[in-house]
Amino acid sequence: MTIDSNHLVTSVVQKSGHRTLRVALVAEHQDRGQLHELLHGKGVEAALPREWLQGTYLSVDLPPGTDPAALVETLEAPAQANALHWEIDS
Protein backbone atom coordinates (compact mmCIF):
# COMPACT_ATOMS: atom_id res chain seq x y z
CA MET A 1 0.00 0.00 0.00
CA THR A 2 1.06 3.57 -0.37
CA ILE A 3 0.43 6.35 2.12
CA ASP A 4 0.40 10.12 1.85
CA SER A 5 2.17 12.71 4.00
CA ASN A 6 -0.73 12.55 6.50
CA HIS A 7 -0.17 8.79 6.90
CA LEU A 8 -3.43 7.94 5.14
CA VAL A 9 -3.66 5.00 2.75
CA THR A 10 -3.90 6.29 -0.81
CA SER A 11 -3.77 3.01 -2.74
CA VAL A 12 -3.39 -0.74 -2.43
CA VAL A 13 -0.41 -2.10 -4.37
CA GLN A 14 -1.17 -5.77 -3.77
CA LYS A 15 -3.96 -7.43 -1.80
CA SER A 16 -2.78 -9.71 1.00
CA GLY A 17 -5.58 -12.25 0.61
CA HIS A 18 -6.72 -11.75 4.20
CA ARG A 19 -10.42 -11.39 4.90
CA THR A 20 -12.17 -10.11 8.00
CA LEU A 21 -15.08 -11.71 9.84
CA ARG A 22 -17.03 -9.05 11.73
CA VAL A 23 -19.64 -9.80 14.36
CA ALA A 24 -21.88 -7.35 16.21
CA LEU A 25 -23.69 -8.76 19.21
CA VAL A 26 -27.05 -7.17 19.97
CA ALA A 27 -26.31 -5.32 23.21
CA GLU A 28 -29.83 -5.71 24.61
CA HIS A 29 -30.10 -9.43 23.84
CA GLN A 30 -30.45 -11.61 26.95
CA ASP A 31 -27.81 -14.09 25.72
CA ARG A 32 -25.12 -11.51 24.86
CA GLY A 33 -22.76 -12.59 27.67
CA GLN A 34 -23.05 -16.26 26.76
CA LEU A 35 -22.53 -15.50 23.07
CA HIS A 36 -19.44 -13.44 23.88
CA GLU A 37 -17.96 -16.37 25.80
CA LEU A 38 -18.89 -18.86 23.06
CA LEU A 39 -17.36 -16.75 20.28
CA HIS A 40 -14.27 -15.96 22.32
CA GLY A 41 -13.76 -19.68 22.88
CA LYS A 42 -14.22 -20.47 19.18
CA GLY A 43 -11.65 -17.81 18.30
CA VAL A 44 -9.15 -19.26 20.77
CA GLU A 45 -9.86 -22.76 19.47
CA ALA A 46 -9.30 -21.67 15.87
CA ALA A 47 -6.09 -19.79 16.87
CA LEU A 48 -7.06 -16.85 14.66
CA PRO A 49 -6.05 -13.26 15.41
CA ARG A 50 -9.07 -11.43 16.80
CA GLU A 51 -10.09 -8.44 18.83
CA TRP A 52 -13.15 -7.32 20.75
CA LEU A 53 -14.48 -3.80 21.15
CA GLN A 54 -16.52 -3.20 24.30
CA GLY A 55 -17.39 -6.90 24.50
CA THR A 56 -19.94 -6.45 21.73
CA TYR A 57 -18.01 -6.13 18.46
CA LEU A 58 -15.69 -8.90 17.28
CA SER A 59 -13.23 -8.79 14.40
CA VAL A 60 -11.43 -11.96 13.29
CA ASP A 61 -8.56 -12.02 10.78
CA LEU A 62 -8.96 -14.78 8.20
CA PRO A 63 -5.55 -15.39 6.55
CA PRO A 64 -5.44 -16.83 3.02
CA GLY A 65 -6.59 -20.44 2.96
CA THR A 66 -8.59 -20.15 6.20
CA ASP A 67 -11.93 -21.95 6.06
CA PRO A 68 -14.39 -19.98 8.20
CA ALA A 69 -17.10 -22.67 8.00
CA ALA A 70 -16.88 -23.68 11.68
CA LEU A 71 -17.15 -20.06 12.81
CA VAL A 72 -20.01 -19.35 10.41
CA GLU A 73 -21.85 -22.44 11.64
CA THR A 74 -21.56 -21.10 15.20
CA LEU A 75 -23.02 -17.75 14.08
CA GLU A 76 -26.02 -19.02 12.11
CA ALA A 77 -28.46 -19.89 14.94
CA PRO A 78 -27.78 -16.72 16.99
CA ALA A 79 -28.14 -14.63 13.84
CA GLN A 80 -31.51 -16.21 13.11
CA ALA A 81 -32.54 -15.42 16.70
CA ASN A 82 -31.55 -11.76 16.11
CA ALA A 83 -28.85 -12.00 18.79
CA LEU A 84 -26.06 -10.91 16.44
CA HIS A 85 -25.22 -9.72 12.94
CA TRP A 86 -22.17 -10.81 10.97
CA GLU A 87 -20.36 -10.45 7.66
CA ILE A 88 -17.15 -11.54 5.94
CA ASP A 89 -15.47 -9.10 3.59
CA SER A 90 -13.73 -10.17 0.43
NORUR-V925185 format. One record per residue. N is the residue number from 1. OMEGA is omega in whole degrees, -180 to 180 (none if undefined). Layout:
<<N | OMEGA> <N | OMEGA>>
//
This chain:
<<1 | 175> <2 | 180> <3 | 179> <4 | -177> <5 | 177> <6 | 180> <7 | 176> <8 | 178> <9 | 179> <10 | 177> <11 | 176> <12 | -179> <13 | 180> <14 | 178> <15 | -178> <16 | -176> <17 | 178> <18 | 173> <19 | 180> <20 | 172> <21 | 178> <22 | 179> <23 | 174> <24 | 176> <25 | 177> <26 | -172> <27 | -176> <28 | -176> <29 | -176> <30 | -178> <31 | -175> <32 | -180> <33 | 179> <34 | 179> <35 | 177> <36 | -179> <37 | 179> <38 | -177> <39 | 176> <40 | 179> <41 | 179> <42 | 178> <43 | 177> <44 | -180> <45 | -179> <46 | -180> <47 | 178> <48 | 176> <49 | -177> <50 | 174> <51 | 178> <52 | 171> <53 | 177> <54 | 177> <55 | -176> <56 | -177> <57 | -179> <58 | 175> <59 | -179> <60 | 176> <61 | 178> <62 | 179> <63 | 178> <64 | 179> <65 | 179> <66 | 176> <67 | -178> <68 | -173> <69 | -178> <70 | 178> <71 | 180> <72 | 178> <73 | 178> <74 | -176> <75 | -170> <76 | -177> <77 | 177> <78 | 178> <79 | 178> <80 | 178> <81 | -180> <82 | 178> <83 | 179> <84 | 175> <85 | -179> <86 | 176> <87 | 172> <88 | 177> <89 | -179> <90 | none>>
//
